[in-house]
C-alpha cells in the first residue's frame, strides 16, 4: 500500500534588488499525506486552504497529472490530506510550493526517479521563473537565472547565512498579476546598472556576514519596490519602525503584500513585540531559514 508524505517550504523572492533572481526558503510548509485509494479524495486541514475541494479541479492534482502525461505514465488515485501554514496570495510562495508538491506527487506515484534538476525545470515551466521554486526545492538562499531560449536554469545556493526573519502578513491578498502590471516595461541603462550593482553588493555582504550592510543594500532596490510600494498602505511605516527596532533591512516579499525584515536573533523578539503594536491588524510572525527544501518521507 502506498503511503508517504511530501513537505515543501514557503519562500520569499525578489529580495531587495535581487528581482526575479534571488529567493530564500522559510519554515512554513505545505504538507501532503498520501495514501493509495480506489478513487481520488482530497481533504484540506488548514484554514489557509479553501474549504470546498474537488479532486478533479485541484491545482496540485492537475500538476501531477500533467507531469505523468509528459512522461507517459499512469497516475494512480490516492487519498491526500493537505495541511498548510503558507497563506495564499501573500507573496510567500504558495503557488511554487503547490507546483513542487504536484511534481513530487507524480514522481512518487509514477516511480519517475526525477533528479532535482529535472524537478526544477518542470517547476519553472509551470511557474514561469525559478526564483521561488528553486529555494523551495533546495532550501536556503538560491540565486537563479532562466535561459528561456533553451530552457536551462543556472543556480547558486548560498548556505551558512546566519540571519533571521520577521514577516508582516496583512489581512488582504495581492495577486502577482496585479503587482506585475504596475511595473514599467523598460528601465534606463543608468537605472539598470545601479540595480545590478546594488544586487551584487547585497550578495557580497550576505556572504561576508555583514548583515547590516546587506540590509542597507536591500532597501535601495530600484527594480520593483519603488512601483509596488503604492499597493502597500503601510510600506513606509513598516520600514521605518522595523529599522528603529534593529532590523537590518525590510523588503516586499515576492510580489507582496507581505513584507519581511531580516534581523539578528538578539533583536528578533523585541522587533516582533513592537511591530505587533504598530500594525495590529497584521500577522507578525518570526521565520527561520529552511535549510532542507522539499522533503519526502516514505
PASE-845056 format. One record per atom (N, C-alpha, C): residue in one letter; x, y, z. Coordinates in steps of 0.001 Angstrom, whole numbers, plus 500000, padded with zeros to 6 digits. Each point is the difference from the previous one (the first is absolute). Layout:
residues N
AXYZ...
END
This chain:
residues 298
X500839498804500000X499161501196500000X500877501251500000X499683500949499115X500747501249499903X499718500888501205X501065500519500596X499845500924501122X501273500835500094X499870501320499848X501163500884500132X499540501419500286X500960500829500375X499725501402500322X500928500899499190X499447501075499473X500764501017499267X499903501308500778X501142500637500233X499997501284500696X500829501008499205X499394501161499709X500656501039499207X499969501310500776X501147500687500136X500014501242500784X499444501194499241X499623501009500762X499670501303499436X501281500648499481X499832501050499232X501161500726499489X499716501497499965X501076500743499959X499909501432499727X500972500302498872X499507500649498965X500846500338498848X500016501515499795X500710500426498957X500153501438499705X500602500746501184X500983499397500642X500581500610501201X500771501258499619X499444501154500352X500640501265499666X500264500117498519X501240500325499614X500326500140498581X500211498658499294X499772498893500711X500123498683499367X498723499618499277X499453500906499227X498707499814499346X500032498834499013X499044499077500158X499864498824499128X501245499119499991X500850500118501032X501243499226499943X500448499405501332X499516500505501123X500437499443501275X498798499741500898X500003498805500599X498940499634500925X500570499232501177X499191499841501028X500438499275501185X498851499124500483X500328498795500451X499001499087500565X499772500336501461X498738499953500426X499626500379501359X499186498890500665X500002499986501326X499446498860500730X498492500079500247X499262500245498939X498572499696499928X499838498978498886X498997499118500121X500001498827499119X498626499635499443X500039499485498778X498889499279499393X500325498523500147X499072499228500612X500262498600500282X498888499126499434X500398498964499269X499063499031499442X500228498638500643X498935499407500537X500032498624500489X499256499152498963X500696499075499363X499470499287498843X499834498513500306X498830499478499693X499733498567500129X499289499514498744X500286498784499576X499334499443498822X498510499830500270X499199500120498942X498555499917500124X499407499532498669X498735499629500026X499331499576498765X499520501196499189X499954501188500630X499600501213499298X500697501212500626X500046501073499241X500635501209500506X499154500629501110X500646500286501115X499355500671501118X500958501034500572X499508501221500173X500821501086500532X499360500534501269X500799500143501027X499526500535501264X500932501124500448X499449501195500154X500775501144500469X499874500134501511X501140500161500674X500004500163501450X500732501278500394X499572501095499415X500626501285500309X499036501120499672X499960501006500844X499179501177499734X500588500836498869X501227499715499610X500633500732498910X499733499366498644X499217498935499969X499629499340498755X498496500099499811X499517499947498757X498549500060499748X499278498847500695X498776500264500441X499231498963500688X499488498940499036X499400500417498900X499411499070499041X501001499642498915X500315498735499899X501004499570499026X499458498850499161X500313500045498728X499644498943499062X501303499463499427X500247498726500175X501266499405499563X500247500207498510X498926500031499200X500154500134498544X500420501401499584X499756500985500876X500378501380499685X501126500500500897X500595499121500791X500990500420500979X501331500337499326X500567501144500367X501220500498499351X501145498992500102X500240499470501179X501123499072500198X499790498723499195X498783499474499997X499709498778499247X500149500246498504X499561501157499527X500146500328498580X501466500073499586X500837500567500865X501442500031499716X500542498575499914X499612499157500943X500461498607500001X499564499275498727X498773500234499566X499511499371498774X500807500468498781X500307501283499941X500778500524498872X501389499380499962X500612499818501168X501333499391500044X499926498538499582X499020499279500487X499869498580499634X499740499841498510X499198500890499432X499727499948498565X501255500326499184X500795500939500499X501240500366499316X500937498798499889X500030499178501053X500869498822500004X499258498726499575X498748500204499528X499206498880499485X499824498887501038X499651500424501216X499733499057501080X498565500189500510X499506498987500691X498668500056500577X500095500394501468X499166500963500403X499994500497501367X498905499282500785X500389499215500982X499039499240500788X499270500905500985X498701499778500219X499231500838500936X500471499829501435X499840501056500772X500452500009501401X499053500810500868X500068499738501285X499383500860501004X501101500908500534X499809501303499846X501042500958500381X499443500973501026X500654500047501140X499679500989501028X501031501117499893X499517501222499839X500891501136499773X499898500989501151X501156500342500541X500082501014501051X500939501101499515X499765501211500447X500878501100499588X499931501144500992X501153500597500279X500025501257500736X500632501097499148X499916499817498660X500447501021499045X498763500744499505X499842501273500325X498810500726499550X499980500176498487X498806499936499413X499847500133498557X500082501462499566X500625500225498833X500052501332499372X500550501073500932X501026499647500755X500621500954500921X501479500220499707X500543499407498939X501407500199499683X500936499072500729X499494498837500443X500839499032500714X500100498661499259X499815500036498697X500275498831499179X498973498893500086X498740500318500285X498985498942500102X499832499263498674X500070500711498893X499877499365498683X501188499098499708X501201500477500300X501212499207499751X499997498712500811X499573500090501257X499966498803500837X498996498989499461X498862500481499504X498992499106499436X500489499350498710X500690500758499168X500559499443498762X500993498883500308X500903500252500927X500984498971500354X499346498787500649X498963500233500798X499283498879500605X499367499128498926X499432500619498969X499404499241498909X501027499210499214X501160500615499762X501075499308499286X500495498805500807X500202500211501299X500491498912500842X498942498903500157X498738500370500018X498931499006500066X500076499063498788X500151500565498824X500143499181498790X501295499195500032X501053500615500502X501288499317500076X499913498737500846X499295500101501127X499874498852500900X499020498960499466X498830500442499551X498974499055499563X500363499288498702X500752500680499145X500367499416498705X501418499438499987X500689500073501143X501366499478500129X500920500570498912X499952501327499859X500758500661498935X501477500161500334X500334500044501277X501381500208500446X500612501269499389X499242501079500074X500466501267499439X501165500559500806X500964500580499308X501091500700500667X499491501366500460X500745500649500884X499600501330500454X499998500985498837X500930499853499074X500041500886498837X498764499801499126X499552498772499852X498790499727499221X498769500584500693X499945499877501316X498879500585500748X500007501525499850X501183500589500082X500109501450499873X499555500465498616X500381499268498974X499626500383498633X498493499912499807X499391498929500515X498549499861499911X499296501118500762X500462500265501215X499372501025500829X500109501377499360X501128500277499366X500196501287499339X499068500144498806X499753498910499296X499038500048498891X498618500392500494X499593499444501137X498684500310500543X499933501400500588X501062500415500690X500017501294500692X500418501154499095X500797499708498984X500465501046499098X501372500542500345X500449499794501234X501337500430500428X500364499200501254X501306499881500283X500426499102501084X500245500647501354X499757501297500154X500453500670501228X499300499514501264X498775499495499884X499325499406501160X500176498484500066X499885499333498857X500056498533500028X501393499485500350X501043500730499628X501362499531500278X500275499903501506X499759501061500795X500215499843501446X499032499019500643X498772499909499495X499055499022500548X500489498580499771X500709499781498911X500536498680499675X501288499706500761X500921500961500042X501335499766500547X500170500457501447X499171500961500454X500214500594501308X501011501122499933X500123500761501099X500964501098500114X499698501138499014X500976500894499848X499948501041498979X500444499385498673X499303500339498918X500386499498498683X499945501140498986X501079500163499261X500032500908498859X499680499180498757X499197500554499112X499619499231498817X499844500897498781X500207499394498835X499761500691498727X499477498994498992X498906500363499340X499332499124499039X500317500450498577X500639499113499239X500282500267498586X498780499531499196X499150500919499612X498760499624499333X500243499330498662X501047500384499295X500241499481498650X500172498485499993X500736499478500976X500224498541500027X499496499341501280X499242500764500805X499370499491501220X501001499373500971X501156500608500115X500964499559501009X499994500998501154X500405499523501168X499939500817501210X501341499937500719X500575501146500270X501221500085500800X499613500350501435X500564499295500964X499728500308501405X501300499986500804X500000500793501061X501065499974501000X499322500066501357X500286499031500867X499422499976501342X500948500670500986X499467500891500805X500780500684501027X499662499399501349X500894499216500562X499729499424501313X500861500694501064X499682499769501238X500783500565501096X499669501433500344X498925500540499418X499602501366500336X499188499964501289X500545500582501052X499423499906501343X499148501228500291X498794499962499466X499126501159500109X498589499523500340X499202500864500601X498629499656500369X499045500962499310X498728499615499958X499022500809499288X498756500212500847X499357501136499774X498685500269500565X499105500423498844X498858499329499863X499074500292498906X498814500788500507X499537500952499170X498818500802500293X498959499634498948X499069499141500380X499023499452499068X498683500748500167X499574500760498989X498777500797500137X498743499156499809X498844500536500373X498746499254499879X499389500058498606X500754500479499013X499475500070498630X500953499297499043X499463499563498868X500784499318498981X500464500990498934X501016499601499237X500464500775498855X500471499008498947X499368500009498855X500374499047498961X501314500404499347X500770499003499592X501259500258499293X499742500773498717X498884499701499330X499660500682498749X499832501493500223X499300500376501062X499812501421500316X501329500669500312X500836499317500774X501300500561500373X500929500096498793X499846499115499023X500822500045498779X499594501160499101X498699500230499914X499498501021499077X500476501394500362X500306500214501272X500374501336500442X501460500334499679X500768498997499587X501417500213499697X500180500584498606X501024500815499791X500268500528498657X500543498908499084X499753500130498730X500496499015499039X501501500149499773X500527501212500172X501419500244499750X500580500878501105X501306499823500240X500765500861500892X501159500585499222X500450501170500391X501159500609499342X501259499193500310X501005500137499171X501279499322500235X500580500423501341X499869501273500332X500532500504501267X499327499321501188X498662499860499942X499267499365501101X500321498517500088X500060499333498856X500312498569499984X501400499730500542X500940500854499652X501373499854500496X500043500193501516X499253500988500470X499926500242501437X499410498794500729X498919499460499467X499362498839500625X500904498785500010X500712499782498906X500923498867499921X501117500128501022X500551501208500138X501071500227500975X499505499774501424X498807500481500293X499439499828501347X499766498528500318X499528499256499009X499781498563500196X501313499289500273X501047500344499239X501321499402500220X500507500287501408X499844501238500431X500476500393501327X499201499308501105X498695499851499787X499164499319500984X500460498558500194X500234499286498906X500446498607500075X501368499906500666X500911500880499627X501342499988500592X499932500238501507X499153500923500421X499873500291501426X499392498822500756X499011499329499405X499421498817500631X501051498907500172X500792499781498967X501020498950500058X501075500315501034X500308501257500182X501006500399500982X499439500027501420X498679499872500129X499385500064501320X499822501411500512X500127500966499098X499774501392500381X498531500323499736X499126499613500929X498566500069499752X499448501421500080X500637500852500771X499563501395500027X500217500652498637X501149499724499411X500285500541498672X499062499384498959X499758498699500107X499078499331499083X498608500611500096X499566500277501244X498694500606500207X499887501365499358X501088500768500042X500007501311499343X499774499850498503X500718499063499375X499854499810498554X498624499444499643X499455499152500863X498653499461499765X498987501126499856X500145501033500801X499026501087499997X500250501042498914X500987499755499119X500293500958498922X499480499532498639X499153498999499982X499519499440498732X499422501058499060X500292499832498699X499442500897498978X499153499243498981X499950498673500095X499310499197498989X498486499921500214X499555499757501221X498558499787500176X499380500716501210X500728500165501085X499381500589501187X499544501450499809X500736500835499260X499503501371499810X498624500058499347X499629498964499252X498710499975499312X498938499255500817X500399498909500622X499037499168500723X499630500553501373X500812500878500538X499724500491501351X498658500723500085X499536500543498876X498714500702500019X498827499041500208X500248498691499804X498965498994500237X499945499569501462X500974500443500794X500117499578501398X499866501221500910X498838500204500603X499737501241500742X500918500240501187X500575498968500587X500860500168501174X501488499849499658X500338500079498736X501376499734499545X501034500843500751X499867501312499951X500998500880500612X500008499853501520X498835499882500595X499912499848501450X500719498739500462X499765498898499302X500638498733500379X501515500102499891X500489500566498914X501460500119499833X500615500883501087X499378501117500270X500554500941500979X499994499416501414X498871499410500391X499884499466501353X500881498764500197X500121499179498966X500859498819500103X501467500412500152X500407500990499234X501376500485500103X500278500555501391X499039500700500550X500140500597501332X500212498935501076X499438498811499775X500099498923500991X501075498975499665X500923500351499115X501174499166499789X500014499134498763X498988500101499129X500003499197498778X501167500415499102X500629499005499370X501074500308499046X499421500693498766X498892499460499510X499363500538498806X498656499339499798X499090500712499331X498634499522499793X499651500099498523X499299498988499483X499711499946498571X498635499376499748X499478500216498804X498759499360499572X500317498550499663X499237499079500572X500215498580499750X499292499596498717X500768499521499030X499416499633498717X499340501210499358X498753499810499572X499237501109499427X499206500741501061X500138499595501282X499245500595501084X498664499279500164X499193500425500950X500142501196500831X500795499799501297X500435498762500286X500821499777501191X501324500743499866X500473500543501112X501336500563500071X500789499215501032X501319499964499832X500876499233500885X501191500856500416X500363499892501271X501232500608500502X501007498909500303X501240500221499641X501093499180500499X500502500637501289X500324499147500979X500323500499501330X500920499006500698X500698500440501021X500834499100500795X499131499205500969X500532498904500492X499283499198500991X499732500809501258X500955500841500386X499877500791501229X498888501035499913X499761500540498790X499013501074499836X498639499505499533X499897498728499668X498784499487499363X498760500186500863X500048499585501259X498802500045500836X499573501436500280X500960500878500214X499663501402500237X499317500601498776X500495499640498819X499402500480498756X498568499500499859X499782498721500290X498659499416499886X499011500717500915X500385500179501248X499103500635500973X499669501431499599X500991500729499510X499767501386499586X499085500066498792X500249499153498996X499220500067498772X498567499527500200X499760499146500971X498621499609500313X499197501191500506X500658500924500645X499331501211500473X499823501003498857X500990500056499108X499971500975498907X498957499636498947X499915498703499641X499065499543498963X499151498846500566X499074500297500901X499271498956500716X499137499099499119X499603500464498816X499152499154499145X500836499035499152X501313500155500017X500890499104499275X500357498796500876X500317498890499351X500540498837500704X501521500145499991X500583500272501154X501449500204500115X500612498704500517X500801499335499160X500473498656500351X501507499857499795X500669499288500915X501420499693499815X500164498869498998X501042500086499194X500291498962499017X501492499688500016X500311498730499809X501390499569499851X500237499536498573X501243499973499611X500344499466498682X499854498487500017X499272499470499036X499915498532499841X501228499558499216X500750499035500566X501247499563499383X499842498765499116X498816499394499993X499851498688499360X499215500007498696X499121500959499803X499181500001498804X498980498879499999X499554499593498826X498999498953499867X500481498711500633X499120499391500822X500337498756500676X498897498965499789X500408498742499810X499051498894499876X500311498976501078X498966499623500725X500154498977501047X499152498807499616X500649498871499786X499311498768499605X499545499227501231
END
